[in-house]
Amino acid sequence: MADQLLEKPVLKRAPSILDAMTPSSSLQFEKIPVEGYEQVVKITHKSAGLTGIIAIHSSTLGPALGGIRIHPYGSFNEALEDVLRLSRGMTYKSAIAESGFGGGKGVIIADPKKHKTIELLLAFGAAVEKLGGNYICAEDAGCTTEDVKIIRRATKYVVGLPNAKSSGDPGTFTAWGVYRGIQAAAKKLFGTDSLEGRSVAIQGLGSVGSRLADILFWAGAELVLSDLDTAKVERLAHQYGARAVPADQILATECDILAPCALGGIINDKTLPFFQCRAIAGAANNQLLRDSHAVALQTRGILYAPDFVINAGGILNVTSELDEEGYNPTTPRYRVHRIYDTLLAIYEIAEKNRESTHSAALALANYRIRYGIGKRILPPTFHHQAE
């Protein structure tokens, strides 16, 4: 689930809190046919100010699960393109991680700092409930754990709640998984997974990026930090003895490993000539603007940790709360550890087949989907129903 640069907003009250919850509400569904996707629906609720999309890419291995992104997209088509890419990525992420879930995603077209209301969240929750468990939601960029707590009032199909029966903010597990992925990259490049004295540049210091900086500091890495929030950059740079770099310069910074932890699409035709790193290994979703950009990285000799592999720590954490025995943080801890071994195996496959690491990871994910490896046997248990 993706790192975020957005500040936590103050939820505003709109006129009618019950409108999204009642049978007579104006919640509208419009099916959008998209080849290769099981279900894509546009959701609107006029009085709640909701325009959103839920995309279910695949439920072959289990119910589709993915976060809710709240973002002021420039157009509906832009939002649609994003939710399709994100939901497909969740399918591959869950397959590689063997989480027992499929891929889905929700987006809400709104500025989370200005337009996020209780009514809007409840209306989206009502839409999730109407899908009957085919899609299970969680937090994502622009949507906090407190927001999903509100959404829980309209649907049980939600994870990552800040209560005793849920797992809360998955950022710590995502950050630890990215750290393990960075170790795997170092092992492949330098023959050792020690990060002592290795330079790591982090783009984005949100929930995951800031935690990653802390872990890497204690691992002995030399940090280069960047974020749109310059005050945060200066504070963390002082805290970790790091070098601060303007947001528009971080991708071109000379370093051993670049860790993108903000929004996606940062590997593209414009940025490719400027990378001065040995590897790219970070938490951001959809880092490649196009799959072909992975080949371009390979040609340049830059090792790429496929994002849907390295950033799976969050989903491994939140899905653990749906285990029959209930949530125990030690279970996802050991599952997240294995990201290291998975990436080393992908690097070996890519090298043997003379293909990009992204292509190797996709092939592995599709193999597991095709043969049902990691398929969920028992239905998910929503322990928080009793609360």
C-alpha positions as CSV (number, residue, x, y, z in Angstrom):
1,M,0.0,0.0,0.0
2,A,1.9,3.8,-1.4
3,D,3.7,6.4,0.6
4,Q,2.0,9.8,0.9
5,L,3.2,13.4,1.0
6,L,-0.1,14.8,2.1
7,E,-0.8,16.3,5.5
8,K,-3.6,14.9,7.6
9,P,-6.7,17.1,6.8
10,V,-9.4,18.2,9.1
11,L,-12.6,16.5,8.1
12,K,-15.5,18.8,7.3
13,R,-19.2,18.3,7.9
14,A,-21.6,18.3,5.1
15,P,-25.4,18.7,5.6
16,S,-26.7,15.1,5.8
17,I,-24.6,12.4,7.4
18,L,-27.2,9.7,6.9
19,D,-27.8,10.2,3.2
20,A,-24.9,7.8,2.2
21,M,-26.2,5.1,4.5
22,T,-29.9,4.9,3.7
23,P,-31.5,2.7,1.0
24,S,-33.0,5.9,-0.5
25,S,-29.5,7.4,-0.9
26,S,-28.4,8.7,-4.3
27,L,-25.4,6.3,-4.6
28,Q,-25.1,5.5,-8.2
29,F,-23.1,2.7,-9.9
30,E,-22.0,2.8,-13.6
31,K,-20.2,-0.2,-15.0
32,I,-17.2,0.5,-17.2
33,P,-16.2,-2.3,-19.5
34,V,-12.4,-2.8,-19.5
35,E,-10.7,-5.7,-21.2
36,G,-8.7,-7.9,-18.8
37,Y,-10.5,-6.6,-15.7
38,E,-13.2,-8.4,-13.8
39,Q,-15.1,-5.3,-12.7
40,V,-14.7,-1.6,-13.0
41,V,-17.4,0.7,-11.6
42,K,-17.8,4.5,-11.5
43,I,-19.4,5.6,-8.2
44,T,-21.2,8.9,-7.7
45,H,-23.1,10.3,-4.8
46,K,-24.2,13.9,-5.5
47,S,-25.1,15.1,-2.0
48,A,-21.9,13.6,-0.5
49,G,-19.8,15.1,-3.3
50,L,-18.4,11.7,-4.2
51,T,-17.0,10.7,-7.6
52,G,-14.9,7.7,-7.5
53,I,-13.9,4.4,-9.2
54,I,-13.4,0.9,-7.9
55,A,-11.4,-1.5,-10.1
56,I,-11.2,-5.2,-9.5
57,H,-8.4,-6.6,-11.7
58,S,-8.4,-10.2,-10.5
59,S,-9.8,-12.4,-7.8
60,T,-8.3,-15.6,-9.0
61,L,-6.2,-16.1,-5.8
62,G,-8.7,-14.5,-3.4
63,P,-10.9,-11.4,-2.9
64,A,-9.5,-8.3,-4.4
65,L,-7.8,-6.0,-1.9
66,G,-6.2,-2.6,-2.3
67,G,-6.1,0.9,-0.8
68,I,-8.2,4.0,-1.4
69,R,-6.4,6.8,-3.1
70,I,-7.9,10.3,-2.6
71,H,-6.4,12.7,-5.2
72,P,-7.5,15.8,-7.1
73,Y,-7.1,14.2,-10.6
74,G,-7.2,16.5,-13.5
75,S,-9.9,14.5,-15.3
76,F,-12.0,11.3,-14.9
77,N,-9.9,9.6,-17.5
78,E,-6.7,10.3,-15.6
79,A,-8.3,8.8,-12.5
80,L,-9.4,5.8,-14.5
81,E,-5.9,5.2,-15.9
82,D,-4.5,5.4,-12.4
83,V,-6.9,3.0,-10.7
84,L,-6.5,0.5,-13.5
85,R,-2.7,0.6,-13.2
86,L,-2.9,0.4,-9.4
87,S,-5.4,-2.5,-9.3
88,R,-3.3,-4.5,-11.8
89,G,-0.2,-3.8,-9.7
90,M,-2.1,-5.1,-6.6
91,T,-2.8,-8.4,-8.4
92,Y,0.9,-8.9,-9.1
93,K,1.9,-7.7,-5.6
94,S,-0.5,-10.2,-3.9
95,A,0.5,-13.0,-6.2
96,I,4.3,-12.6,-5.6
97,A,3.7,-12.2,-1.8
98,E,1.4,-15.2,-1.7
99,S,-1.0,-13.2,0.4
100,G,-4.1,-15.2,-0.7
101,F,-5.8,-12.1,-2.1
102,G,-6.4,-10.6,-5.6
103,G,-5.9,-7.1,-6.9
104,G,-8.2,-4.2,-6.6
105,K,-8.1,-0.4,-5.9
106,G,-10.3,2.5,-5.2
107,V,-9.9,6.1,-6.1
108,I,-11.8,9.2,-5.0
109,I,-11.5,12.3,-7.2
110,A,-11.1,15.0,-4.5
111,D,-8.5,17.1,-2.8
112,P,-8.0,15.4,0.6
113,K,-7.0,18.7,2.2
114,K,-10.1,20.5,1.1
115,H,-13.0,18.2,0.1
116,K,-12.7,15.2,2.3
117,T,-15.9,14.9,4.5
118,I,-17.4,12.3,6.7
119,E,-20.3,12.0,4.2
120,L,-17.9,11.4,1.3
121,L,-16.1,8.6,3.2
122,L,-19.4,7.0,4.3
123,A,-20.7,7.1,0.7
124,F,-17.6,5.3,-0.5
125,G,-17.9,2.8,2.3
126,A,-21.5,2.2,1.2
127,A,-20.3,1.5,-2.3
128,V,-17.7,-1.0,-1.0
129,E,-20.4,-2.7,1.0
130,K,-22.6,-3.0,-2.0
131,L,-19.9,-5.0,-3.8
132,G,-20.4,-7.7,-1.1
133,G,-16.8,-8.4,-0.3
134,N,-15.5,-8.7,-3.8
135,Y,-13.3,-5.6,-2.9
136,I,-11.7,-5.0,0.4
137,C,-10.3,-1.5,1.0
138,A,-7.6,0.0,3.1
139,E,-5.7,3.3,3.5
140,D,-3.5,4.8,0.7
141,A,-2.3,8.2,-0.4
142,G,-4.7,10.9,0.8
143,C,-6.6,8.4,2.9
144,T,-5.6,7.8,6.5
145,T,-6.2,5.1,9.1
146,E,-8.7,7.5,10.8
147,D,-10.5,7.8,7.4
148,V,-10.9,4.0,7.0
149,K,-12.2,4.0,10.6
150,I,-15.1,6.2,9.3
151,I,-15.5,4.0,6.2
152,R,-15.8,1.0,8.6
153,R,-19.2,2.5,9.8
154,A,-20.6,1.8,6.3
155,T,-18.9,-1.5,5.5
156,K,-17.1,-4.4,7.2
157,Y,-14.9,-4.9,4.1
158,V,-12.0,-2.8,5.3
159,V,-8.5,-3.5,6.8
160,G,-5.8,-1.4,8.5
161,L,-8.1,0.0,11.2
162,P,-6.6,1.7,14.3
163,N,-8.1,-0.7,16.8
164,A,-7.1,-3.8,18.8
165,K,-8.5,-6.3,16.3
166,S,-6.8,-4.7,13.2
167,S,-3.2,-3.9,12.2
168,G,-3.4,-0.1,11.9
169,D,-1.0,1.9,9.8
170,P,1.0,-0.5,7.6
171,G,3.8,2.0,6.9
172,T,6.3,0.3,9.3
173,F,6.0,-3.0,7.6
174,T,6.2,-1.4,4.1
175,A,9.4,0.4,5.2
176,W,10.9,-2.7,6.6
177,G,10.2,-4.6,3.4
178,V,11.8,-1.8,1.3
179,Y,14.8,-2.0,3.6
180,R,15.1,-5.7,3.0
181,G,14.8,-5.0,-0.7
182,I,17.5,-2.5,-0.6
183,Q,19.7,-5.1,1.2
184,A,18.9,-7.5,-1.6
185,A,20.0,-4.9,-4.2
186,A,23.2,-4.3,-2.3
187,K,23.9,-8.1,-2.1
188,K,23.4,-8.4,-5.9
189,L,25.6,-5.4,-6.7
190,F,28.3,-5.5,-4.1
191,G,28.3,-9.1,-2.9
192,T,27.3,-8.0,0.6
193,D,24.0,-6.8,2.0
194,S,25.7,-4.5,4.5
195,L,24.7,-0.9,3.8
196,E,27.5,0.6,5.9
197,G,28.8,3.6,4.0
198,R,26.4,3.1,1.0
199,S,24.7,6.2,-0.2
200,V,20.9,5.9,-0.5
201,A,18.8,8.8,-1.8
202,I,15.1,8.8,-0.7
203,Q,12.5,10.7,-2.7
204,G,9.5,11.4,-0.5
205,L,9.5,11.4,3.3
206,G,5.9,10.5,4.1
207,S,4.7,7.6,6.2
208,V,7.1,5.1,4.6
209,G,10.0,7.3,3.4
210,S,10.6,8.8,6.9
211,R,10.5,5.4,8.5
212,L,12.9,4.0,5.9
213,A,15.3,6.9,6.6
214,D,15.4,5.9,10.3
215,I,16.1,2.3,9.5
216,L,18.8,3.1,7.0
217,F,20.5,5.5,9.4
218,W,20.9,2.8,12.0
219,A,22.1,0.4,9.2
220,G,25.0,2.9,8.6
221,A,23.8,4.3,5.2
222,E,24.8,7.7,4.0
223,L,21.4,9.4,3.3
224,V,20.3,11.9,0.8
225,L,16.8,13.2,1.5
226,S,14.2,15.1,-0.6
227,D,10.5,16.0,-0.2
228,L,8.1,18.7,-1.2
229,D,7.9,19.7,2.4
230,T,11.3,21.5,2.8
231,A,10.9,22.0,6.5
232,K,10.6,18.2,7.0
233,V,13.6,17.6,4.8
234,E,15.7,20.0,6.9
235,R,14.5,18.5,10.2
236,L,15.2,14.9,9.1
237,A,18.5,15.8,7.5
238,H,19.7,17.3,10.8
239,Q,18.4,14.3,12.7
240,Y,20.2,11.7,10.5
241,G,23.2,13.7,9.4
242,A,21.9,13.5,5.8
243,R,22.3,15.7,2.8
244,A,19.1,17.6,1.8
245,V,18.4,17.9,-2.0
246,P,15.6,19.9,-3.7
247,A,12.7,17.9,-5.0
248,D,13.5,18.6,-8.6
249,Q,17.1,17.3,-8.2
250,I,16.8,14.1,-6.3
251,L,16.3,11.8,-9.3
252,A,19.6,13.0,-10.8
253,T,21.5,12.7,-7.5
254,E,24.6,10.5,-7.6
255,C,24.2,7.6,-5.2
256,D,24.4,3.9,-4.9
257,I,20.7,3.3,-4.5
258,L,17.7,5.5,-5.3
259,A,14.6,4.8,-3.2
260,P,11.5,6.5,-4.7
261,C,8.9,6.7,-2.0
262,A,6.4,9.2,-3.4
263,L,4.0,8.9,-6.3
264,G,4.6,6.7,-9.4
265,G,5.7,7.2,-13.0
266,I,9.1,8.6,-12.0
267,I,11.0,6.3,-14.4
268,N,10.2,7.7,-17.8
269,D,11.7,9.0,-21.1
270,K,12.5,12.4,-19.5
271,T,14.2,11.1,-16.3
272,L,16.0,8.0,-17.6
273,P,19.0,10.0,-19.0
274,F,19.6,11.7,-15.6
275,F,19.8,8.7,-13.2
276,Q,23.2,8.4,-11.5
277,C,22.5,5.4,-9.3
278,R,23.5,1.8,-9.4
279,A,20.0,0.6,-8.4
280,I,16.4,1.8,-7.9
281,A,14.6,0.2,-5.0
282,G,11.8,2.1,-3.3
283,A,8.2,2.0,-2.0
284,A,6.3,4.0,-4.7
285,N,3.8,2.2,-6.7
286,N,4.0,2.1,-10.5
287,Q,7.5,3.6,-10.7
288,L,7.8,2.6,-14.4
289,L,5.7,4.9,-16.6
290,R,5.8,2.0,-19.2
291,D,7.0,-1.6,-18.9
292,S,9.6,-0.8,-21.6
293,H,11.4,1.6,-19.3
294,A,12.5,-1.5,-17.3
295,V,14.4,-2.6,-20.4
296,A,16.0,0.9,-20.6
297,L,17.2,0.6,-17.0
298,Q,18.6,-2.8,-17.8
299,T,20.5,-1.4,-20.9
300,R,22.0,1.3,-18.7
301,G,23.1,-1.3,-16.1
302,I,20.8,0.0,-13.4
303,L,19.4,-2.7,-11.2
304,Y,15.6,-2.3,-10.7
305,A,13.7,-3.8,-7.7
306,P,10.2,-4.3,-9.2
307,D,7.9,-2.0,-7.0
308,F,5.1,-4.6,-6.6
309,V,7.7,-7.0,-5.0
310,I,9.7,-4.6,-2.8
311,N,6.7,-2.7,-1.4
312,A,4.6,-5.7,-0.4
313,G,5.2,-5.3,3.3
314,G,2.0,-3.3,3.8
315,I,-0.3,-5.7,2.2
316,L,1.3,-8.6,4.0
317,N,0.6,-6.8,7.3
318,V,-3.0,-5.8,6.7
319,T,-4.0,-9.2,5.2
320,S,-2.7,-10.9,8.3
321,E,-5.5,-9.4,10.3
322,L,-8.0,-11.5,8.2
323,D,-6.4,-14.8,9.2
324,E,-8.7,-17.1,11.0
325,E,-6.7,-16.9,14.2
326,G,-6.6,-13.1,14.2
327,Y,-3.9,-10.5,13.8
328,N,-0.4,-11.1,15.3
329,P,2.4,-8.8,14.2
330,T,5.0,-11.6,14.3
331,T,3.3,-13.4,11.4
332,P,3.7,-10.6,8.8
333,R,7.1,-9.8,10.2
334,Y,8.5,-13.1,9.0
335,R,6.6,-12.9,5.7
336,V,8.1,-9.4,5.0
337,H,11.6,-10.8,5.7
338,R,11.2,-13.0,2.7
339,I,11.1,-10.1,0.3
340,Y,14.9,-10.2,0.4
341,D,14.9,-13.8,-0.9
342,T,12.2,-13.2,-3.5
343,L,14.1,-10.3,-5.0
344,L,17.4,-12.3,-5.2
345,A,15.5,-15.1,-7.0
346,I,14.0,-12.6,-9.4
347,Y,17.4,-11.1,-10.1
348,E,18.8,-14.6,-10.8
349,I,15.9,-15.4,-13.2
350,A,16.3,-12.1,-15.0
351,E,20.0,-12.6,-15.4
352,K,19.6,-16.3,-16.6
353,N,16.9,-15.3,-19.1
354,R,18.6,-12.1,-20.2
355,E,15.5,-10.1,-19.5
356,S,14.6,-7.1,-17.3
357,T,13.9,-7.7,-13.6
358,H,10.4,-6.3,-14.1
359,S,9.7,-8.9,-16.8
360,A,11.0,-11.7,-14.6
361,A,8.8,-10.6,-11.7
362,L,5.7,-10.4,-14.0
363,A,6.4,-13.9,-15.3
364,L,6.7,-15.2,-11.7
365,A,3.4,-13.5,-10.7
366,N,1.5,-14.8,-13.7
367,Y,2.8,-18.3,-13.1
368,R,1.5,-18.2,-9.6
369,I,-1.9,-16.9,-10.7
370,R,-2.2,-19.4,-13.5
371,Y,-1.5,-22.4,-11.3
372,G,-3.2,-21.1,-8.2
373,I,-0.1,-20.9,-6.0
374,G,-1.0,-19.2,-2.8
375,K,-4.7,-19.3,-3.5
376,R,-6.9,-18.6,-0.5
377,I,-8.7,-21.6,0.9
378,L,-10.6,-20.2,3.8
379,P,-12.7,-17.1,3.5
380,P,-11.2,-14.0,5.2
381,T,-12.3,-13.4,8.8
382,F,-13.3,-9.8,9.7
383,H,-12.6,-9.9,13.5
384,H,-13.4,-6.2,13.9
385,Q,-17.1,-7.0,13.3
386,A,-17.5,-7.5,17.0
387,E,-16.3,-4.0,17.8
